[in-house]
């Protein structure tokens, strides 16, 4: 997944996961409920 996986977020209000980067722009809010509250998704690697 590379760089895209580092931009995953979980919405703090509705709980869906979304990416903060699309092909055309940077997204700073939830695409569904428009909340700006989010948590970064912890990424696990093979070494963990």
C-alpha positions in Angstrom: 0.0 0.0 0.0 2.9 2.4 0.5 2.2 6.0 1.0 -1.6 5.7 0.8 -1.7 3.5 4.0 0.0 6.3 6.0 -2.9 8.7 5.3 -5.7 6.5 6.6 -7.9 8.1 9.3 -10.8 7.0 11.4 -13.6 9.6 11.8 -14.0 10.5 15.5 -17.8 11.1 15.1 -19.1 8.4 12.7 -16.3 5.9 12.9 -15.7 5.2 9.2 -12.2 4.9 7.9 -11.1 7.2 5.0 -8.0 8.4 3.4 -6.8 12.0 3.8 -5.4 12.2 0.3 -7.2 11.7 -3.0 -5.8 12.0 -6.4 -6.9 15.6 -6.8 -6.8 17.2 -3.3 -6.0 16.9 0.3 -9.1 15.9 2.4 -9.2 17.3 6.0 -12.7 16.2 7.0 -14.8 13.1 6.9 -16.5 12.6 3.5 -19.7 11.4 5.1 -20.4 13.5 8.2 -18.0 16.4 7.4 -16.4 16.2 10.9 -12.8 17.3 11.3 -12.3 15.0 14.4 -10.3 12.0 13.5 -7.7 9.5 14.7 -4.8 8.2 12.7 -4.9 4.5 12.0 -2.0 2.7 13.5 -0.1 0.8 10.7 1.3 -2.6 11.5 4.3 -3.8 9.6 5.8 -7.3 9.2 8.2 -6.5 12.0 5.5 -5.9 14.6 
